[in-house]
Amino acid sequence: MKIGLREIIFFKLMLGLLLASYFFGFKRMNDKRQAYLDDIEVKQKRLTELARASRDLDDINQRLVKIEQAIHLFEKKLPQEQEVESILNYVTTLVERHKLFSRSFKPNPKPVVGPNYRERQIELDLSGNFFGYYAFLRDLERLERIIKITDMKLTRIDEQDGQMQAVLRISIFYDPGQQTVASAKSFNGVQP
């Protein structure tokens, strides 16, 4: 076989056609393919972020439901303003039930004002058996209403064994915004 001028020109044309097809066809198609792959990767990242945000949104919704339940629980524990008197009567009943002697029972007529609640303070001066006082505190703690003992001083009465005197300040928290009729048996299921 003899390689001549025609064969060299043909070979160069074939080589030129191959290079032209690479630059005008294959390279352009490869660049488009890479752009599609990059676009797919960006969209997959966005989908992953969207799935994470959706999962977080579900978590937030569940947390909001739990927070709303907790708020409802605490609102239920806040008596209405009209119920404070029945709670005071119940505290008096507890004192008598546990055979304690009440030396003084001074409710503060002016409530302490909070952002969404009011606080009514009572100062009690009790004397009696320690076990009766302990049972009184236990029953007071079991109330479904929010009651807090802010100050307490216990002193032993020296003349009698097991006898003591207690001066304590109780705070009863209530909701000032609700204006419905109070029910004395609505707290803790116990009628005073």
Contact map, one row per residue, 1 for C-alpha under 8 A:
111000000000000000000000000000000000000000000000000000000000000000000000000000000000000000000000000000000000000000000000000000000000000000000000000000000000000000000000000000000000000000000000
111100000000000000000000000000000000000000000000000000000000000000000000000000000000000000000000000000000000000000000000000000000000000000000000000000000000000000000000000000000000000000000000
111111110000000000000000000000000000000000000000000000000000000000000000000000000000000000000000000000000000000000000000000000000000000000000000000000000000000000000000000000000000000000000000
011111110000000000000000000000000000000000000000000000000000000000000000000000000000000000000000000000000000000000000000000000000000000000000000000000000000000000000000000000000000000000000000
001111111000000000000000000000000000000000000000000000000000000000000000000000000000000000000000000000000000000000000000000000000000000000000000000000000000000000000000000000000000000000000000
001111111100000000000000000000000000000000000000000000000000000000000000000000000000000000000000000000000000000000000000000000000000000000000000000000000000000000000000000000000000000000000000
001111111110000000000000000000000000000000000000000000000000000000000000000000000000000000000000000000000000000000000000000000000000000000000000000000000000000000000000000000000000000000000000
001111111111000000000000000000000000000000000000000000000000000000000000000000000000000000000000000000000000000000000000000000000000000000000000000000000000000000000000000000000000000000000000
000011111111100000000000000000000000000000000000000000000000000000000000000000000000000000000000000000000000000000000000000000000000000000000000000000000000000000000000000000000000000000000000
000001111111110000000000000000000000000000000000000000000000000000000000000000000000000000000000000000000000000000000000000000000000000000000000000000000000000000000000000000000000000000000000
000000111111111000000000000000000000000000000000000000000000000000000000000000000000000000000000000000000000000000000000000000000000000000000000000000000000000000000000000000000000000000000000
000000011111111100000000000000000000000000000000000000000000000000000000000000000000000000000000000000000000000000000000000000000000000000000000000000000000000000000000000000000000000000000000
000000001111111110000000000000000000000000000000000000000000000000000000000000000000000000000000000000000000000000000000000000000000000000000000000000000000000000000000000000000000000000000000
000000000111111111000000000000000000000000000000000000000000000000000000000000000000000000000000000000000000000000000000000000000000000000000000000000000000000000000000000000000000000000000000
000000000011111111100000000000000000000000000000000000000000000000000000000000000000000000000000000000000000000000000000000000000000000000000000000000000000000000000000000000000000000000000000
000000000001111111110000000000000000000000000000000000000000000000000000000000000000000000000000000000000000000000000000000000000000000000000000000000000000000000000000000000000000000000000000
000000000000111111111000000000000000000000000000000000000000000000000000000000000000000000000000000000000000000000000000000000000000000000000000000000000000000000000000000000000000000000000000
000000000000011111111100000000000000000000000000000000000000000000000000000000000000000000000000000000000000000000000000000000000000000000000000000000000000000000000000000000000000000000000000
000000000000001111111110000000000000000000000000000000000000000000000000000000000000000000000000000000000000000000000000000000000000000000000000000000000000000000000000000000000000000000000000
000000000000000111111111100000000000000000000000000000000000000000000000000000000000000000000000000000000000000000000000000000000000000000000000000000000000000000000000000000000000000000000000
000000000000000011111111110000000000000000000000000000000000000000000000000000000000000000000000000000000000000000000000000000000000000000000000000000000000000000000000000000000000000000000000
000000000000000001111111111000000000000000000000000000000000000000000000000000000000000000000000000000000000000000000000000000000000000000000000000000000000000000000000000000000000000000000000
000000000000000000111111111100000000000000000000000000000000000000000000000000000000000000000000000000000000000000000000000000000000000000000000000000000000000000000000000000000000000000000000
000000000000000000011111111100000000000000000000000000000000000000000000000000000000000000000000000000000000000000000000000000000000000000000000000000000000000000000000000000000000000000000000
000000000000000000011111111110000000000000000000000000000000000000000000000000000000000000000000000000000000000000000000000000000000000000000000000000000000000000000000000000000000000000000000
000000000000000000001111111111000000000000000000000000000000000000000000000000000000000000000000000000000000000000000000000000000000000000000000000000000000000000000000000000000000000000000000
000000000000000000000111111111100000000000000000000000000000000000000000000000000000000000000000000000000000000000000000000000000000000000000000000000000000000000000000000000000000000000000000
000000000000000000000011111111110000000000000000000000000000000000000000000000000000000000000000000000000000000000000000000000000000000000000000000000000000000000000000000000000000000000000000
000000000000000000000000111111111000000000000000000000000000000000000000000000000000000000000000000000000000000000000000000000000000000000000000000000000000000000000000000000000000000000000000
000000000000000000000000011111111100000000000000000000000000000000000000000000000000000000000000000000000000000000000000000000000000000000000000000000000000000000000000000000000000000000000000
000000000000000000000000001111111110000000000000000000000000000000000000000000000000000000000000000000000000000000000000000000000000000000000000000000000000000000000000000000000000000000000000
000000000000000000000000000111111111000000000000000000000000000000000000000000000000000000000000000000000000000000000000000000000000000000000000000000000000000000000000000000000000000000000000
000000000000000000000000000011111111100000000000000000000000000000000000000000000000000000000000000000000000000000000000000000000000000000000000000000000000000000000000000000000000000000000000
000000000000000000000000000001111111110000000000000000000000000000000000000000000000000000000000000000000000000000000000000000000000000000000000000000000000000000000000000000000000000000000000
000000000000000000000000000000111111111000000000000000000000000000000000000000000000000000000000000000000000000000000000000000000000000000000000000000000000000000000000000000000000000000000000
000000000000000000000000000000011111111100000000000000000000000000000000000000000000000000000000000000000000000000000000000000000000000000000000000000000000000000000000000000000000000000000000
000000000000000000000000000000001111111110000000000000000000000000000000000000000000000000000000000000000000000000000000000000000000000000000000000000000000000000000000000000000000000000000000
000000000000000000000000000000000111111111000000000000000000000000000000000000000000000000000000000000000000000000000000000000000000000000000000000000000000000000000000000000000000000000000000
000000000000000000000000000000000011111111100000000000000000000000000000000000000000000000000000000000000000000000000000000000000000000000000000000000000000000000000000000000000000000000000000
000000000000000000000000000000000001111111110000000000000000000000000000000000000000000000000000000000000000000000000000000000000000000000000000000000000000000000000000000000000000000000000000
000000000000000000000000000000000000111111111000000000000000000000000000000000000000000000000000000000000000000000000000000000000000000000000000000000000000000000000000000000000000000000000000
000000000000000000000000000000000000011111111100000000000000000000000000000000000000000000000000000000000000000000000000000000000000000000000000000000000000000000000000000000000000000000000000
000000000000000000000000000000000000001111111110000000000000000000000000000000000000000000000000000000000000000000000000000000000000000000000000000000000000000000000000000000000000000000000000
000000000000000000000000000000000000000111111111000000000000000000000000000000000000000000000000000000000000000000000000000000000000000000000000000000000000000000000000000000000000000000000000
000000000000000000000000000000000000000011111111100000000000000000000000000000000000000000000000000000000000000000000000000000000000000000000000000000000000000000000000000000000000000000000000
000000000000000000000000000000000000000001111111110000000000000000000000000000000000000000000000000000000000000000000000000000000000000000000000000000000000000000000000000000000000000000000000
000000000000000000000000000000000000000000111111111000000000000000000000000000000000000000000000000000000000000000000000000000000000000000000000000000000000000000000000000000000000000000000000
000000000000000000000000000000000000000000011111111100000000000000000000000000000000000000000000000000000000000000000000000000000000000000000000000000000000000000000000000000000000000000000000
000000000000000000000000000000000000000000001111111110000000000000000000000000000000000000000000000000000000000000000000000000000000000000000000000000000000000000000000000000000000000000000000
000000000000000000000000000000000000000000000111111111000000000000000000000000000000000000000000000000000000000000000000000000000000000000000000000000000000000000000000000000000000000000000000
000000000000000000000000000000000000000000000011111111100000000000000000000000000000000000000000000000000000000000000000000000000000000000000000000000000000000000000000000000000000000000000000
000000000000000000000000000000000000000000000001111111110000000000000000000000000000000000000000000000000000000000000000000000000000000000000000000000000000000000000000000000000000000000000000
000000000000000000000000000000000000000000000000111111111000000000000000000000000000000000000000000000000000000000000000000000000000000000000000000000000000000000000000000000000000000000000000
000000000000000000000000000000000000000000000000011111111100000000000000000000000000000000000000000000000000000000000000000000000000000000000000000000000000000000000000000000000000000000000000
000000000000000000000000000000000000000000000000001111111110000000000000000000000000000000000000000000000000000000000000000000000000000000000000000000000000000000000000000000000000000000000000
000000000000000000000000000000000000000000000000000111111111000000000000000000000000000000000000000000000000000000000000000000000000000000000000000000000000000000000000000000000000000000000000
000000000000000000000000000000000000000000000000000011111111100000000000000000000000000000000000000000000000000000000000000000000000000000000000000000000000000000000000000000000000000000000000
000000000000000000000000000000000000000000000000000001111111110000000000000000000000000000000000000000000000000000000000000000000000000000000000000000000000000000000000000000000000000000000000
000000000000000000000000000000000000000000000000000000111111111000000000000000000000000000000000000000000000000000000000000000000000000000000000000000000000000000000000000000000000000000000000
000000000000000000000000000000000000000000000000000000011111111100000000000000000000000000000000000000000000000000000000000000000000000000000000000000000000000000000000000000000000000000000000
000000000000000000000000000000000000000000000000000000001111111110000000000000000000000000000000000000000000000000000000000000000000000000000000000000000000000000000000000000000000000000000000
000000000000000000000000000000000000000000000000000000000111111111000000000000000000000000000000000000000000000000000000000000000000000000000000000000000000000000000000000000000000000000000000
000000000000000000000000000000000000000000000000000000000011111111100000000000000000000000000000000000000000000000000000000000000000000000000000000000000000000000000000000000000000000000000000
000000000000000000000000000000000000000000000000000000000001111111110000000000000000000000000000000000000000000000000000000000000000000000000000000000000000000000000000000000000000000000000000
000000000000000000000000000000000000000000000000000000000000111111111000000000000000000000000000000000000000000000000000000000000000000000000000000000000000000000000000000000000000000000000000
000000000000000000000000000000000000000000000000000000000000011111111100000000000000000000000000000000000000000000000000000000000000000000000000000000000000000000000000000000000000000000000000
000000000000000000000000000000000000000000000000000000000000001111111110000000000000000000000000000000000000000000000000000000000000000000000000000000000000000000000000000000000000000000000000
000000000000000000000000000000000000000000000000000000000000000111111111000000000000000000000000000000000000000000000000000000000000000000000000000000000000000000000000000000000000000000000000
000000000000000000000000000000000000000000000000000000000000000011111111100000000000000000000000000000000000000000000000000000000000000000000000000000000000000000000000000000000000000000000000
000000000000000000000000000000000000000000000000000000000000000001111111110000000000000000000000000000000000000000000000000000000000000000000000000000000000000000000000000000000000000000000000
000000000000000000000000000000000000000000000000000000000000000000111111111000000000000000000000000000000000000000000000000000000000000000000000000000000000000000000000000000000000000000000000
000000000000000000000000000000000000000000000000000000000000000000011111111100000000000000000000000000000000000000000000000000000000000000000000000000000000000000000000000000000000000000000000
000000000000000000000000000000000000000000000000000000000000000000001111111110000000000000000000000000000000000000000000000000000000000000000000000000000000000000000000000000000000000000000000
000000000000000000000000000000000000000000000000000000000000000000000111111111000000000000000000000000000000000000000000000000000000000000000000000000000000000000000000000000000000000000000000
000000000000000000000000000000000000000000000000000000000000000000000011111111100000000000000000000000000000000000000000000000000000000000000000000000000000000000000000000000100000000000000000
000000000000000000000000000000000000000000000000000000000000000000000001111111100000000000000000000000000000000000000000000000000000000000000000100000000000000000000000000000000000000000000000
000000000000000000000000000000000000000000000000000000000000000000000000111111100000000000000000000000000000000000000000000000000000000000000001110000000000000000000000000000000000000000000000
000000000000000000000000000000000000000000000000000000000000000000000000011111110000000000000000000000000000000000000000000000000000000000000000110000000000000000000000000011100000000000000000
000000000000000000000000000000000000000000000000000000000000000000000000001111111111000000000000000000000000000000000000000000000000000000000000100000000000000000000000000011100000000000000000
000000000000000000000000000000000000000000000000000000000000000000000000000001111111000000000000000000000000000000000000000000000000000000000000000000000000000000000000000001111111010000000000
000000000000000000000000000000000000000000000000000000000000000000000000000000111111000000000000000000000000000000000000000000000000000000000000000000000000000000000000000001110110000000000000
000000000000000000000000000000000000000000000000000000000000000000000000000000111111110000000000000000000000000000000000000000000000000000000000000000000000000000000000000000000000110000000000
000000000000000000000000000000000000000000000000000000000000000000000000000000111111111000000000000000000000000000000000000000000000000000000000000000000000000000000000000000000000011100000000
000000000000000000000000000000000000000000000000000000000000000000000000000000111111111100000000000000000000000000000000000000000000000000000000000000000000000000000000000101000000000000000000
000000000000000000000000000000000000000000000000000000000000000000000000000000000111111110000000000000000000000000000000000000000000000000000000000000000000000000000000000000000000000000000000
000000000000000000000000000000000000000000000000000000000000000000000000000000000111111111000000000000000000000000000000000000000000000000000000000000000000000000000000000000000000000100000001
000000000000000000000000000000000000000000000000000000000000000000000000000000000011111111100000000000000000000000000000000000000000000000000000000000000000000000000000000000000000000100000000
000000000000000000000000000000000000000000000000000000000000000000000000000000000001111111110000000000000000000000000000000000000000000000000000000000000000000000000000000000000000000000000000
000000000000000000000000000000000000000000000000000000000000000000000000000000000000111111111000000000000000000000000000000000000000000000000000000000000000000000000000000000000000000000000001
000000000000000000000000000000000000000000000000000000000000000000000000000000000000011111111100000000000000000000000000000000000000000000000000000000000000000000000000000000000000000000000011
000000000000000000000000000000000000000000000000000000000000000000000000000000000000001111111110000000000000000000000000000000000000000000010000000000000000000000000000000000000000000000000000
000000000000000000000000000000000000000000000000000000000000000000000000000000000000000111111111000000000000000000000000000000000000000000000000000000000000000000000000000000000000000000000000
000000000000000000000000000000000000000000000000000000000000000000000000000000000000000011111111100000000000000000000000000000000000000000000000000000000000000000000000000000000000000000000001
000000000000000000000000000000000000000000000000000000000000000000000000000000000000000001111111110000000000000000000000000000000000000100110000000000000000000000000000000000000000000000000000
000000000000000000000000000000000000000000000000000000000000000000000000000000000000000000111111111111000000000000000000000000000000000100000000000000000000000000000000000000000000000000000000
000000000000000000000000000000000000000000000000000000000000000000000000000000000000000000011111111110000000000000000000000000000000000000000000000000000000000000000000000000000000000000000000
000000000000000000000000000000000000000000000000000000000000000000000000000000000000000000001111111100000000000000000000000000000000000000000000000000000000000000000000000000000000000000000000
000000000000000000000000000000000000000000000000000000000000000000000000000000000000000000000111111100000000000000000000000000000001101100000000000000000000000000000000000000000000000000000000
000000000000000000000000000000000000000000000000000000000000000000000000000000000000000000000011111110000000000000000000000000011001000000000000000000000000000000000000000000000000000000000000
000000000000000000000000000000000000000000000000000000000000000000000000000000000000000000000011111111000000000000000000000001111001100000000000000000000000000000000000000000000000000000000000
000000000000000000000000000000000000000000000000000000000000000000000000000000000000000000000011001111100000000000000000000001110000000000000000000000000000000000000000000000000000000000000000
000000000000000000000000000000000000000000000000000000000000000000000000000000000000000000000010000111111000000000000000000111100000000000000000000000000000000000000000000000000000000000000000
000000000000000000000000000000000000000000000000000000000000000000000000000000000000000000000000000011111000000000000000000111100000000000000000000000000000000000000000000000000000000000000000
000000000000000000000000000000000000000000000000000000000000000000000000000000000000000000000000000001111100000000000000001111000000000000000000000000000000000000000000000000000000000000000000
000000000000000000000000000000000000000000000000000000000000000000000000000000000000000000000000000001111110000000000000011110000000000000000000000000000000000000000000000000000000000000000000
000000000000000000000000000000000000000000000000000000000000000000000000000000000000000000000000000000011111000000000000011100000000000000000000000000000000000000000000000000000000000000000000
000000000000000000000000000000000000000000000000000000000000000000000000000000000000000000000000000000001111100000000001111000000000000000000000000000000000000000000000000000000000000000000000
000000000000000000000000000000000000000000000000000000000000000000000000000000000000000000000000000000000111111000000001111000000000000000000000000000000000000000000000000000000000000000000000
000000000000000000000000000000000000000000000000000000000000000000000000000000000000000000000000000000000011111000000001000000000000000000000000000000000000000000000000000000000000000000000000
000000000000000000000000000000000000000000000000000000000000000000000000000000000000000000000000000000000001111100000001000000000000000000000000000000000000000000000000000000000000000000000000
000000000000000000000000000000000000000000000000000000000000000000000000000000000000000000000000000000000001111110000111100000000000000000000000000000000000000000000000000000000000000000000000
000000000000000000000000000000000000000000000000000000000000000000000000000000000000000000000000000000000000011111000111000000000000000000000000000000000000000000000000000000000000000000000000
000000000000000000000000000000000000000000000000000000000000000000000000000000000000000000000000000000000000001111101110000000000000000000000000000000000000000000000000000000000000000000000000
000000000000000000000000000000000000000000000000000000000000000000000000000000000000000000000000000000000000000111111110000000000000000000000000000000000000000000000000000000000000000000000000
000000000000000000000000000000000000000000000000000000000000000000000000000000000000000000000000000000000000000011111000000000000000000000000000000000000000000000000000000000000000000000000000
000000000000000000000000000000000000000000000000000000000000000000000000000000000000000000000000000000000000000001111100000000000000000000000000000000000000000000000000000000110000000000000000
000000000000000000000000000000000000000000000000000000000000000000000000000000000000000000000000000000000000000011111110000000000000000000000000000000000000000000000000000011110000000000000000
000000000000000000000000000000000000000000000000000000000000000000000000000000000000000000000000000000000000001111011111000000000000000000000000000000000000000000000000000011110000000000000000
000000000000000000000000000000000000000000000000000000000000000000000000000000000000000000000000000000000000001111001111100000000000000000000000000000000000000000000000001111000000000000000000
000000000000000000000000000000000000000000000000000000000000000000000000000000000000000000000000000000000011111100000111110000000000000000000000000000000000000000000000001111000000000000000000
000000000000000000000000000000000000000000000000000000000000000000000000000000000000000000000000000000000011001000000011111000000000000000000000000000000000000000000000111100000000000000000000
000000000000000000000000000000000000000000000000000000000000000000000000000000000000000000000000000000001111000000000001111100000000000000000000000000000000000000000000111000000000000000000000
000000000000000000000000000000000000000000000000000000000000000000000000000000000000000000000000000000011111000000000000111110000000000000000000000000000000000000000011110000000000000000000000
000000000000000000000000000000000000000000000000000000000000000000000000000000000000000000000000000001111100000000000000011111000000000000000000000000000000000000000111110000000000000000000000
000000000000000000000000000000000000000000000000000000000000000000000000000000000000000000000000000001111000000000000000001111100000000000000000000000000000000000001111000000000000000000000000
000000000000000000000000000000000000000000000000000000000000000000000000000000000000000000000000000111110000000000000000000111110000000000000000000000000000000000001110000000000000000000000000
000000000000000000000000000000000000000000000000000000000000000000000000000000000000000000000000000111100000000000000000000011111000000000000000000000000000000000111100000000000000000000000000
000000000000000000000000000000000000000000000000000000000000000000000000000000000000000000000000001110000000000000000000000001111101100000000000000000000000000000111000000000000000000000000000
000000000000000000000000000000000000000000000000000000000000000000000000000000000000000000000000001100000000000000000000000000111111100000000000000000000000000001110000000000000000000000000000
000000000000000000000000000000000000000000000000000000000000000000000000000000000000000000000000000000000000000000000000000000011111110000000000000000000000000001110000000000000000000000000000
000000000000000000000000000000000000000000000000000000000000000000000000000000000000000000000000000000000000000000000000000000001111111000000000000000000000000000000000000000000000000000000000
000000000000000000000000000000000000000000000000000000000000000000000000000000000000000000000000011100000000000000000000000000011111111100000000000000000000000000000000000000000000000000000000
000000000000000000000000000000000000000000000000000000000000000000000000000000000000000000000000010100000000000000000000000000011111111110000000000000000000000000000000000000000000000000000000
000000000000000000000000000000000000000000000000000000000000000000000000000000000000000000000000000000000000000000000000000000000111111111000000000000000000000000000000000000000000000000000000
000000000000000000000000000000000000000000000000000000000000000000000000000000000000000000000000010000000000000000000000000000000011111111100000000000000000000000000000000000000000000000000000
000000000000000000000000000000000000000000000000000000000000000000000000000000000000000000000110010000000000000000000000000000000001111111110000000000000000000000000000000000000000000000000000
000000000000000000000000000000000000000000000000000000000000000000000000000000000000000000000000000000000000000000000000000000000000111111111000000000000000000000000000000000000000000000000000
000000000000000000000000000000000000000000000000000000000000000000000000000000000000000000000000000000000000000000000000000000000000011111111100000000000000000000000000000000000000000000000000
000000000000000000000000000000000000000000000000000000000000000000000000000000000000000000000100000000000000000000000000000000000000001111111110000000000000000000000000000000000000000000000000
000000000000000000000000000000000000000000000000000000000000000000000000000000000000000000100100000000000000000000000000000000000000000111111110001000000000000000000000000000000000000000000000
000000000000000000000000000000000000000000000000000000000000000000000000000000000000000000000000000000000000000000000000000000000000000011111110001000000000000000000000000000000000000000000000
000000000000000000000000000000000000000000000000000000000000000000000000000000000000000000000000000000000000000000000000000000000000000001111111000000000000000000000000000000000000000000010000
000000000000000000000000000000000000000000000000000000000000000000000000000000000000000000000000000000000000000000000000000000000000000000111111111000000000000000000000000000000000000000110000
000000000000000000000000000000000000000000000000000000000000000000000000000010000000000000000000000000000000000000000000000000000000000000000111110000000000000000000000000000000000000000110000
000000000000000000000000000000000000000000000000000000000000000000000000000111100000000000000000000000000000000000000000000000000000000000000011111000000000000000000000000010000000000000110000
000000000000000000000000000000000000000000000000000000000000000000000000000011000000000000000000000000000000000000000000000000000000000000000011111100000000000000000000000111000000000000000000
000000000000000000000000000000000000000000000000000000000000000000000000000000000000000000000000000000000000000000000000000000000000000000011010111110000000000000000000011110000000000000000000
000000000000000000000000000000000000000000000000000000000000000000000000000000000000000000000000000000000000000000000000000000000000000000000000011111000000000000000000011100000000000000000000
000000000000000000000000000000000000000000000000000000000000000000000000000000000000000000000000000000000000000000000000000000000000000000000000001111110000000000000001111000000000000000000000
000000000000000000000000000000000000000000000000000000000000000000000000000000000000000000000000000000000000000000000000000000000000000000000000000111110000000000000001111000000000000000000000
000000000000000000000000000000000000000000000000000000000000000000000000000000000000000000000000000000000000000000000000000000000000000000000000000011111000000000000011110000000000000000000000
000000000000000000000000000000000000000000000000000000000000000000000000000000000000000000000000000000000000000000000000000000000000000000000000000011111100000000000111100000000000000000000000
000000000000000000000000000000000000000000000000000000000000000000000000000000000000000000000000000000000000000000000000000000000000000000000000000000111110000000000111000000000000000000000000
000000000000000000000000000000000000000000000000000000000000000000000000000000000000000000000000000000000000000000000000000000000000000000000000000000011111000000011110000000000000000000000000
000000000000000000000000000000000000000000000000000000000000000000000000000000000000000000000000000000000000000000000000000000000000000000000000000000001111100000011100000000000000000000000000
000000000000000000000000000000000000000000000000000000000000000000000000000000000000000000000000000000000000000000000000000000000000000000000000000000000111110001111000000000000000000000000000
000000000000000000000000000000000000000000000000000000000000000000000000000000000000000000000000000000000000000000000000000000000000000000000000000000000011111111111000000000000000000000000000
000000000000000000000000000000000000000000000000000000000000000000000000000000000000000000000000000000000000000000000000000000000000000000000000000000000001111110100000000000000000000000000000
000000000000000000000000000000000000000000000000000000000000000000000000000000000000000000000000000000000000000000000000000000000000000000000000000000000000111110000000000000000000000000000000
000000000000000000000000000000000000000000000000000000000000000000000000000000000000000000000000000000000000000000000000000000000000000000000000000000000000111111100000000000000000000000000000
000000000000000000000000000000000000000000000000000000000000000000000000000000000000000000000000000000000000000000000000000000000000000000000000000000000000111111100000000000000000000000000000
000000000000000000000000000000000000000000000000000000000000000000000000000000000000000000000000000000000000000000000000000000001100000000000000000000000001100111110000000000000000000000000000
000000000000000000000000000000000000000000000000000000000000000000000000000000000000000000000000000000000000000000000000000000111100000000000000000000000001110111111000000000000000000000000000
000000000000000000000000000000000000000000000000000000000000000000000000000000000000000000000000000000000000000000000000000000111100000000000000000000000111100001111100000000000000000000000000
000000000000000000000000000000000000000000000000000000000000000000000000000000000000000000000000000000000000000000000000000011110000000000000000000000000111100000111110000000000000000000000000
000000000000000000000000000000000000000000000000000000000000000000000000000000000000000000000000000000000000000000000000000111100000000000000000000000011110000000011111000000000000000000000000
000000000000000000000000000000000000000000000000000000000000000000000000000000000000000000000000000000000000000000000000001111000000000000000000000000111100000000001111100000000000000000000000
000000000000000000000000000000000000000000000000000000000000000000000000000000000000000000000000000000000000000000000000001110000000000000000000000011111000000000000111110000000000000000000000
000000000000000000000000000000000000000000000000000000000000000000000000000000000000000000000000000000000000000000000000111100000000000000000000000011110000000000000011111000000000000000000000
000000000000000000000000000000000000000000000000000000000000000000000000000000000000000000000000000000000000000000000000111100000000000000000000001111100000000000000001111100000000000000000000
000000000000000000000000000000000000000000000000000000000000000000000000000000000000000000000000000000000000000000000011110000000000000000000000001111000000000000000000111110000000000000000000
000000000000000000000000000000000000000000000000000000000000000000000000000000000001000000000000000000000000000000000011100000000000000000000000011100000000000000000000011111000000000000000000
000000000000000000000000000000000000000000000000000000000000000000000000000001100000000000000000000000000000000000001111000000000000000000000000111000000000000000000000001111100000000000000000
000000000000000000000000000000000000000000000000000000000000000000000000000001111001000000000000000000000000000000001111000000000000000000000000010000000000000000000000000111110000000000000000
000000000000000000000000000000000000000000000000000000000000000000000000001001111000000000000000000000000000000000011100000000000000000000000000000000000000000000000000000011111100000000000000
000000000000000000000000000000000000000000000000000000000000000000000000000000011000000000000000000000000000000000011100000000000000000000000000000000000000000000000000000001111110000000000000
000000000000000000000000000000000000000000000000000000000000000000000000000000010000000000000000000000000000000000000000000000000000000000000000000000000000000000000000000000111110000000000000
000000000000000000000000000000000000000000000000000000000000000000000000000000011000000000000000000000000000000000000000000000000000000000000000000000000000000000000000000000111111000000000000
000000000000000000000000000000000000000000000000000000000000000000000000000000011000000000000000000000000000000000000000000000000000000000000000000000000000000000000000000000011111100000000000
000000000000000000000000000000000000000000000000000000000000000000000000000000010000000000000000000000000000000000000000000000000000000000000000000000000000000000000000000000000111110000000000
000000000000000000000000000000000000000000000000000000000000000000000000000000000100000000000000000000000000000000000000000000000000000000000000000000000000000000000000000000000011111000000000
000000000000000000000000000000000000000000000000000000000000000000000000000000010110000000000000000000000000000000000000000000000000000000000000000000000000000000000000000000000001111100000000
000000000000000000000000000000000000000000000000000000000000000000000000000000000010000000000000000000000000000000000000000000000000000000000000000000000000000000000000000000000000111111000000
000000000000000000000000000000000000000000000000000000000000000000000000000000000010011000000000000000000000000000000000000000000000000000000000000000000000000000000000000000000000011111100011
000000000000000000000000000000000000000000000000000000000000000000000000000000000000000000000000000000000000000000000000000000000000000000000000000000000000000000000000000000000000001111111111
000000000000000000000000000000000000000000000000000000000000000000000000000000000000000000000000000000000000000000000000000000000000000000000000000000000000000000000000000000000000001111111100
000000000000000000000000000000000000000000000000000000000000000000000000000000000000000000000000000000000000000000000000000000000000000000000011100000000000000000000000000000000000000111111100
000000000000000000000000000000000000000000000000000000000000000000000000000000000000000000000000000000000000000000000000000000000000000000000111100000000000000000000000000000000000000011111100
000000000000000000000000000000000000000000000000000000000000000000000000000000000000000000000000000000000000000000000000000000000000000000000000000000000000000000000000000000000000000011111110
000000000000000000000000000000000000000000000000000000000000000000000000000000000000000000000000000000000000000000000000000000000000000000000000000000000000000000000000000000000000000011111111
000000000000000000000000000000000000000000000000000000000000000000000000000000000000000001000000000000000000000000000000000000000000000000000000000000000000000000000000000000000000000110001111
000000000000000000000000000000000000000000000000000000000000000000000000000000000000010011001000000000000000000000000000000000000000000000000000000000000000000000000000000000000000000110000111
